[in-house]
């Protein structure tokens, strides 16, 4: 274990103990180039039902897709587990030489119980005015296959119509979303996406190029 990872595991353990069993702390190793098994350390994995050796989250794919210089820590956003629990999450990028992101330290705190209390109090505290729009929590996945399925679902939701009713422009929009999210970093994702949208691999690449030109 290198010194940075050793320090991160010490910090992760401290955070987990401090906040208790509803606080999951995860370390993703981006130095290994093993996307299928990016989780190298986890505390309180029961929160998201993940374990050591599980695959990446959407944030990990976005990290690999973007240039390190433009990445900023993402603090206090919402995520969602398979069984519908809502987590308050933060993601911190741990950098190594040449400013590359070597590790990701993620904190996922289960606030489902707190939201239940909040929902009970909200009718008593609400006014006729509303401020802002609710943001849909991101789903936490366990493997690259689960993650790809989730990203495809999100791309369809973005377009707002089933694949059978999509025009060429609709499919280009969906595929651009997948490309921006880093979906095509996943092995054999091109085959699955092509089959899902009913297009050839050649057409898939042309749609990706069409968006670059735009």
N, C-alpha and C positions, 0 to 999 in steps of 0.2 A: 504494500500500500504506500503510495507516495505521500509526501508530507502535507500537501494541500487536501487530499482526500481524508487523511487522518484527522486534520483539523476540522474539516467539514462534518465528519461523523461525530466528533466531540460536541460541536455546536448543535447538530441535529438532535442528539440525545438529550442535551440540556433543554432545548426548546420543548421536546416531547414530554419530558418529565415536568417541566414548569407548567405547561398548559393542560396536562393530563391526557386521559385515554381517548378523548374526542379530538385530539390534535394529531394528525398524521404529518410526518416529515419525511420527505423523499429526496434522494440524491440520484440524479441521472448522470452517467458518465458518457460524455461525448468524445472522449479521446480514444475509446476502444474501437470505434467504427463498427459497432455491433448493434444496429438499430433494433433488432428483435429483442434484445435483452439489455436495455439501457438502464434499468433500475439496479443500482449496485448497493443501495442501502435504504432501508425503510423502517420507520418506527410507527407503531399503531396502524399497521396496514389494514386492520379490520374496518377502518373508516371508509375506505374505497374498495375493500376486498381485493387489494393488490398484494403482491409478494415480491421478494427478491427475484430478479431475473425476468420480470414482466417487461412489456414493451413501452413505447413512448406515448406521451400525451400530444395534443395538438400543438402545445407550446414548444415541445421539443422539435417537431417538424418545422415550425415557423423559424426556430433558431437556426436550424441547419440550412434553411432556404435563404435567410437574409445575411447581409454583410455584418460582421461583428461590430463595426463602428456605429451602425444605426440602432443596435439593440439597446433597450433600456429595461431595467427591472420593472416587472408588472406587479403592482401591489394592490391588495384588497379588491379582488374581483370574484365573481361567483362561478362555481362549477357545480356539476350534478353527478351523482353516482348512478349506477345501474338500477338500484332499488329506489331512486327518487329522492334521496337525501340531498340537501343543499349545503354546500361548503363555501366558506369564505377563504379564498386562496391568495397566495402571493408567490411569485416566481422571481428568483434572483440568479443572475448570470455570474458565474465565477470564472474569472479570466486567467489565462496563463500567459506564456510568452507571445509576443507579437499581437497582443490584445485578443487572441482567439478565446472562444468560450470553451473551457475544458469540462466544466460541470454545471449542472443546474440544481439549485437548492429550492425545493418547493414545500410550502406549508399549506395544509388543507385542514381547516378547522370546521367541524360539524356544527352548524348553527340551526339545524332543523328544529330542535326543541325551542330555541330562542325565537324562531320565526312563528312557532305556534302561539307563544305568548304575545308576540307582536301583533299577530292577526286578531287575537282576542281583544287587544287594547285599541287597535286601529279605528274601529267604529266610534269609540268614545273620544278619540283624539283628532279624527279627521275633520277637515273643513270643506267648504265648497270648492276650494282651489286645489289643483294638483300640480305638482312640479316635476317635470322630466318624465321620461318613459322607462318602463321596466326593461332591464336587459336580460335576455334569456341566458341562463347559466350554461356553461360548456360542459359536455359530458366527459367524464373520466373513463378512459378505456384501458383494457388490460393487455392488448396485443396489437400488432400492426394491422392485422386483418379486421379486428373490431374498429380500429381507428379509421381505416379506409371506408368501411361501411358507414360510419358516422359522418365522415366528410361528404360522401356521396349523398346521404340524406340531407345534409345541410345545403348542398349545391342545388338539389331539387327544390328544397324549401325556399331558397333564394329566388329561383325562377318563378315559383308559385303555381306550377302546373305539372301534371305527370309527364313522364318521358314521351308517352304515346301522343301527346298533344303539343310537344315542343317543336318550334321552328328551328331552322339552322342557327339563327341568332340566339335563340334561347339556349341551345346546346353549347354554343361558343361561350356564353355567359357562365354557364355551369362549369365548363371545363376550365375556364380562366380562374374561377374560384378555387377549383381543386389544385390548379397549378400554383396559385399564390399561396395556398395553404401548405404546400410541400407534399401533396399526395403522391406525386410521381417519383418521390424519393423512395417510396416503398417498392420492394421487389415485385415485379409482375403486375403492378397496379395498372399499367397501360392496357393489358389484356382485359382486366376486370372492368375498367371504365369503358372501354370500347364495346364490350358485350352489353353492358348495362344500358348504354345510350344507343345501341344498335348501329354503330358506325365501325368502319375499318380502322386499323392502326394508322394507315396513311391519312385518313380523314382526321383522326384524333390529332396528329402532329400538325396538320394544316390548320386546324382550328386554333391550336396553340400559337402557331406563327401568325395567324390572322389577328390575334389579340396583341401580339408584339408590335405589329405594324400600326395598330390603333394607338 
